[in-house]
Amino acid sequence: MIDLKAHAEKLRVLHSGPMLVLPNAWDAASAVIVAEAGFPVVATASAAISAMLGHPDGEGAPWQEMFAAAGRIARAVPVPVTVDAEAGYGLAPGELVDRLLELGAAGCNLEDTDHRAGGLADAGAHAAWLAEVRAAATERGVPIVVNARVDVFLPTSGIAGPDRVAETVRRGRLYLEAGADCVYPIGVRDRRDLATLVAELPGPVNGNTGDQLDLAALRELGVARVSYGPRFYRAALAGLKSAVEELR
């Protein structure tokens, strides 16, 4: 637990230094590659892990299987691991924190999509839930780093384009006030939208690379953290497909 606390504290500090780049892993082997390349943290990708396990994304896999895979990743590397825990799998905050600590997580992603009802969770209710997650982590003595994913820019959110920036700012502020350490507005592709979010959100922002947003652009905008989701997993499968087709 002392080591895990140190990992969480290190992960938190890395959000306030040079931009933290996280090429997401999906199993122990990919995690080792990331760590041995010199990255200071390993992040998991739920879409990649669920696909590897034969389940759809969006909490389609049993949380026990997802956390077992994340645990194998955490045991394989000496660096902090942050786990994509989707929307928390319906677990009570205390149980979620206990399961994350058991597998060796120093941080987690928690998204505000409601996978049962569809669309987005109520922002106030989700903020209250995040506050309980923070309180549970504090009680257990490990300051888990919470990356609060805001899913407003995803098509499933039901939020109209012109309203997305304002709604993301509203939700992100609530989540930061509740104790989140970072806000992750997934799906932002427009440079101006991301610049506004970085300026308006009073905390670190997680961004993604895209056509308008390479690493240099994200760094210039002041993004604190960059993640890639299942991108490298899909690239690995594409390489395998090409190799076996050539072999055939």
N, C-alpha and C positions, 0 to 999 in steps of 0.2 A: 504493500500500500504506500510505503514511503517513496518507492521508485515511481509509482503511478502518479503520486502527487507532484513529484518533480517533473514528470513528463507533461502533466497538465499545465504546470506553471511555465515550462519552456514553450509549449505550444501557444499559450496566451501571449507571451513576450514576442514571439515571432510575428504576431499580427501588427506590431507597432514598429517593426524594423523595415528592412528592404522587402519588397513584395514577395510574399510566400507563394511559391509555385508548387502545385500538388498534382503530379501525374497519377491518376487514380489506379489502384490495384484491385484485383478480383480474387486472387488466391495467394498462397504462401510464396510460390515461385515468382510471380510478378511483383510481389511486395519486396522480395529480396533484391530483385533487379533495380527497383526504385531506390532502395536504401543504399545499395552498393554503388549506385551512380552518384551518391553524395547528397541526395535530397534529405533535409533534416526531419521530415515527417512523411508518413505514409497515410494516405486517405483511401478509404474503400469506396466503391461505386455500387450502389444497390442494384441498378439496372444490369450491370455486368454480373454480379454475384447471382442474382435471381435467374438470369439467363443460363449461367453455367450450371445451376442446380435444376434447370428444366422447368422453371416457373415464369409467369409473366411479371413484368415490373409493376410497381404500384401496390406493394404489399400483397402480391399474388403468391409469394412463398411464405411458408410458416416461419415465424420469427425465430423459432429454435434453430432452424437450418441456417438462416441468415446469420445469426449470432455465432453459431458454431464455426461457420466459414470465417467470420471476422476474427474469432478467437485464434484460429490457426494462423491468420495473418499476423496478429499481435505477437504470437509466440515465435514467429519466424524472424523478426527484425528487432534491433536494439533501439530503434528510434520511437518517438511517440506515434501512436496510431489514432486517427480520428475516423469514426465509423458513421457511414450513412445509415441512419436508423429510420429513414422514411418518415412517416408521421407518428412513429412510436408504437405501431402495431396494437393500439387499443390498450396498452399496458398503463397501469397507474404510475404516476411519476416516480414514486419510491421504488417500485419494482423495476421500472425501466433503468433507473440509475444503478440499482443493484446488479442487473444483468450486464450492463455496460462495464461496470467495474470488475465483475467476475471474468469477463473475456479479456480485460486488459486495455480498455479504451481510455484515452486521455481526452477525447473530444467526440462530438457527434454532430451530424446534421439532423435537424428536425424541421420538416416541411409543413406548410399550412393547407395542403390539399386534404379534403375529406374523402378518403378512398371508399367509404361506405355509402355516404349520401350523395357524393359527387360534388363538383365545384370546390369552393374554398370553405374552410372552417370559419366560423364567426371569429373576427379578429380579437375581440375582447376576451372571449372564452379561450382562444388559443394562447393569448398572452398570459392569462391566469394559469393555464396549464404549464407554460414555460416557467413561470415564477415558482411553481411547485417543484419542477425539475431542478431548478437552481437551488431551492431550499433543501431538497433531498441531498444534492451533491455536497452542499455546505455542511449538512448534518453528518455526512459520512467522511468528511475531512479531505475530499478530493475535489478540487475546483475544476470539474469537467468543463471544457471549452465548448459552448453551445453556439453552433452556426445556424441561425434561424433562416431557413429558406422561405422566401416569399414567392409564391407561384402565380402571381397576378399576370405575368407576361405569357404564361402558357395558355394555349387555346382552350383548355378545359376549365379555365377560371371563370369564364363568362363575363369578364370585364372588358368593356369596349376600349379600343385602342387609345382614344384621347384621354381616357380616365386612368390609364394604367400607371403612369408616373406618380400622380397624386395618391392613388390608393396604395402603391408600394411604399411611399414615404410614410403614409399614415400607419400602415401595418408595421413597417420596420421600426418606427419610433416606439410603438407600443411594445414590440418584442425586446428592444434594447432596454426600455424602462423595466421590463419584467426580469431582466438579468441575462439576456442573450449577450454574447461577446462579439458577434459578427452578424451581419445581415447579408443574405445571399439571394439577390433578385435574379433567379435563373431565367434564361431565355431573352435577356436584353441584348439586342443586336445593334441598336442605334447609338452612335457615339454620344450624341447630345443627350439622349435619355440617361445614359449611364453617368455622364458628367453631372447632370442635375441630381441624380440619386446620391452620388458621392458627396456633393455639396450640401444636400439637405438632410442626410442621415448622420446623426451625431455618434458615429461609431464606425469601425472597420467594415468595408464592403468587399464581398466575394464576387469576382467577375468571371466571365468566360471569354476565350478568344473567339474571333469570328472574322467575317469578311472585312469589317471596318475596324476591328479591334485585335491587333496583334499584341504580343507581350509589351512592346515598346509603348504602344498607345495606352494600354491599361496602366502601365507604370506612370506615364505622363498624367493620366487622369486622377491618380492617387488611389487606385484600387489596392487593397491590402493583401488580397489572397486570390489566387487563380486556380480553378479546378477544371478537370476535363471529363468527368463522368465516365461513361462507358466507351469513350472514343478510342482508347488504346486497346481495349478488349476487342472492339470491332475490327480494328486494324490488324490485330493478331489473327483473328479468324479469316480476314480477307487474305492475309499472307498464306495461311494454311490452305485455303481454298485454291489459291493460285498454284501452290506447290503440288497439291495432289492432282489437280487437273493436268499440270505439266507432266507429272509422273504417269498418269493414265495415257 
